[in-house]
Amino acid sequence: MKIINVILVFTFICTSCSSEDDSDTDVYLKFIHEWNDAVVTADDFGTIQYVNAFGNQLSIERLRYLISDLTLTKISGEIITLNNYHLIDLENENTLNLTSNQSIETETYANVSFIFGFTNSANADGAYPDLNSASWNVPAMLGGGYHYMQLDGKFINNFGNEAGYNFHAIRAADNPGPNPSFPQDTFFEVNLGPLTVSENNEITIVMDIAQWFEQPNLWDLNLYNQMLMPNSTAQILMYENGQNVFQLNSIE
């Protein structure tokens, strides 16, 4: 009996050690923003210094956008949710860094992904108090819910004058009013590909702002500058251009 007890105690100790040695870690994400290869921060706002692929000269005065359903997919296909949603605001440095809501195993994952905006089922009008406080709501006449992005600034128009633009992405809606219709989903899933997670590493995700105006739709701000939220054609063009905006830059 004593030998059996010793074996049981030894097994328990080894099991406990094995559990403690399993490497779990939090995931740290950093969001950076570029115009082509030049880093963009809030310090760069307010100056006309960028040229889009069409040739419009423009400034950036505000950039905020929403991501949701941030997930890692294991090689086995199991999906792990790291964060439900997160509003990124270049004028608030605290929002440019994000820590996962749970620890995960250190291993190689098949994919890291997120939704740009909200899926239709998650985009419930008035459901998120923090987003309400951030004035992130979409008017009820356009279907309610929340913005996906607000990108604002000035550009030099065809007359050589400064004019404003409001590049706001939402769920595309037609027939504004009490019963709007929705011609096409304009949220999209961003798949950044495989990555290996080690202890306390930082994942850097880059938004190339210039791409919003570039491919596949060459964007002329003289044609599409303001009142884009009730313009479903403009919303679909934004959706198409957004497919290649994000990339996984580094894992440190």
N, C-alpha and C positions, 0 to 999 in steps of 0.2 A: 504493500500500500504506500509506503514511503517513497519508493521509486516512482510510482504513478503520480504521486503528488508533486515530486520534483519535476517530472516531465511536464505536468500541467502548468506549473509556475513558469518554467522555462519557455513553454509555448506562448503563454500570456505575455511575458516580457518581450519576446521576439516580435509578436504581433503588434504590441504597442510601439516598439521601435520602428517597425516597418511603416506603421500609420504615420508616425511623426516624420519619417524620412520622405514620405510622398511629397513631391514638390508641387505645391499649389501657390499661386501668386495672383495678386491683383494685376489688372491690365491698365496701363496708362496710355491715353491717346492725346496727341497734340495736333491741332488743326492749324495749318499755315495757309497763306493765300498769296498767290503770285499773279502777275500780269506777264504772260509768257514766262520768262525765267527770273523776273525781278520781283522780289518780295514786296508785298503790299501790307501795310499796317494802317491803323487809324491816323498815324502821324502824316501819312501821305494824302489824307482826305483834303478836298477843297481846292486842289490845284489841277488845272487842265494840263495833263502831262502824259496821257495815254492815247494811243491811236488804235482803233479796232481794225479788223481785217478789211472792212469796207473803205476805211479811210477817215472815219469820223474821229475828230479830236474830242476827248472827253475827260471829265474828272469823276472821282468817286467821292460821295459825301456820306453815304451810309451803306453798310452791308450787313444784313442779318439773314439767317436761314435756319431752317428746322430740319433735323434728322431724327429718325425714329427706328425702332426695331434693329438696333445695333446687335449683330450676332456673329458668333464664330461657328463654323461647321466642322465637326470632327471628320477624320478620314472615314469613320464608320457611318457617317451620315447624320449622327446626332447633332442637334442644333442647340447652342447655348446662347441665351439672351444676356448681353452685357449691360444694356441700358434701354429703357422704354422710349424716351425721347429727350432731345436736348436742343435748346435754342442757342445758336452761336451768334455772337454780336462782336464785331471787330472793335467796337468802342468799349467793350467790357472784357479786359484781358482774362478775367476769371473764367469766362465761358469758352476760351480757346483751349482749355485743358479739361480732360474728362477721365475720371477713374471708374472702372467697371463696378457694377453693383454687387458683384460676387467674385470670389477667387476661383481660378480655373487651373487645370493641370498644365504643367509645362511640357509641351509636346508640339508636334507639327500639326497644323490645322489645314483643312482643304480650302477654306475660304473665310474671309472676313467681309461682311456686307452690312448695308443699312438701307433704309428707305429715305429718299429725298422727299421731305414733307411728311404727310400722313397717308396711310391707306384710307380708302373711303370709309371703311368700318370704324377706324379710329378717329376720323375727322368729325367728331361729334360737336355740334355747336355749343359753345359755352362750357365744355366739359373739363377744362384745364385752368384752374384759378391763376396759376403763375403766367400762363400765356394771355389770359384776359388782362392781367395787370400790365403786361408788356404791350398792350394794344395790338395784339397779333390777330385779332378776329377779322373775318371776312363778312361783309354785309349780308344780311339774310336774303336780300333780293338776288344775290349771286350764289345762294345755296348755303350760306353760313360756313361754319367750321373755321379753319385757320389758314393763314398764309403758309406758303412753302418758303418764299424768299422775298426780301425787299432789297433791291439794289438801286440806289438813287444817286443822281449827280447832275452835272451840267455838260452840254456839248456845244460845239460850234455848228450852227445850222447852215443851210445853203445860202443864207443871206449874210453870213459872216458874223452873226450875233450869237451871244450865249443864250441857250434855252435849256429848260429842265427836262430830265427824263426820269421816269419811275418804272423801272424794270421789275415788276412785281409778279411773282409766280403763285398761282392758286390752282384749285381744281377748275378746269375749263367749264364754263357755263354759257348756255344760250338762253334767250328769252328772259332777261332779267325781270324780276317781279315776284309775285307770290308763288309761282310754280316754274322755276327755272328748269331747264333740261341740261343734260351733261353729255356732250357728243363723244367724249373720249377721256379715259383716265390720263392724268398728267403728273401724278406722282410716279416715281420710278425707283427701281432697286439698283443700288450701286454695288457691284461685285468687284472687290479689290484683289481677289486671288489668294493663293496659299501664303501662310506665314508660320514661322516657328516662334513659339512663345517661350521665353526663358524667364528666370526670376527677375521681377521688377523692371522689365524692359519697357521702352516707350515706343509706341507706334505713331508714326507721323503720317497724316493724311493731308494731301495738298488739293486745294481748289485753284484751278487755273481760270481766273475771272475772264480773261480774254476769250476763252472758248465759248462762253455764252453768246458771243456775237459772231461766231466763225463757222462752225461746221455742224450739220450739213447746210445750214441756212446762213448765208451772208447777210448780216444785219445792218440795215441803214437806219440810223436813229432819226433821220428826217421823216421816215415813213412810220416807224413804230417807236414812239417815245413816251407818251402819256396815255391815260385811259386804256391801259392794256388789260386790266382785270376783267372788264366785261367783253373783251375781244377774244373769243374762243380760238380764232385763227392764230393770233399772237401767242396764246397760251400753248397751243400745240407746237408752234415753232420753237418756243422756249424748251418744251419737253424734249424735242428732238435734239436741240443743241446741248442739252444738259447731259446727254449720255456719256460724253467723254470729258466731263469737267473735272472729275475727281480721280486721283491716283494714290496708290500706296507708295510713299516716298522712301521711308527707311524704317528700320526696326533697330533700336539702340538699347 
